[in-house]
């Protein structure tokens, strides 16, 4: 019985794999980031500052990945992405808030194929973020932290190899830094609205 079951599973997996189409692709995205930086004291957990609604922050990224067409209705993608975000908030004080980040992410996507030229997708990813920032509490600091993202969107298939997409994702990281005799925790939260182009080989 076990042999029959194992044989059936093996045949099913082989058939599934033979029907799958594997294609490499490249993508590029630009967008607007609504940034939120929260600074808290790690000792007494008091909120030290909060920067909401960044007036100017842009996002640009590029990625290389592999797409697996598993069936007529479902595809999986895995990619390695580099993302750059830069923002600044105007202030009447002499020392305004500004920041820029470099993030490397390993992302996974689920593409839900439809009978039309539109393809909804969902994403999740994790990686590492390098942040250079300046705020009222911590001046001109560089730090790094683990980061993760989750998002969704919809792609328009221009051709069999070219598509454009409009999406949203939430990218966040948490880091610790010591300044002015205090041990701070920084939460970088980014709501990213992105427009992209994807080319499959």
Buried (B, 14 or more C-beta within 10 A) or exposed (E): EEEEEEEEEEEEEEEEEEEEEEBEBBBEBEBBBBBBBBBBBEEEEEEBBEBEEBEEBEBBBBBEBBBBBBEEEEBBBEBBBBBEBBBBBEEEEEEEBBBBBBBEBBBBBBBEBEEEEBBBBBBBBEBBBBBBBBBBBBEEBEBEBEBBBBBBBBBEBEEEEEBEBEBEBEBBBBBEBEEEEBEBBBBBBBBBBBBBBBBBE
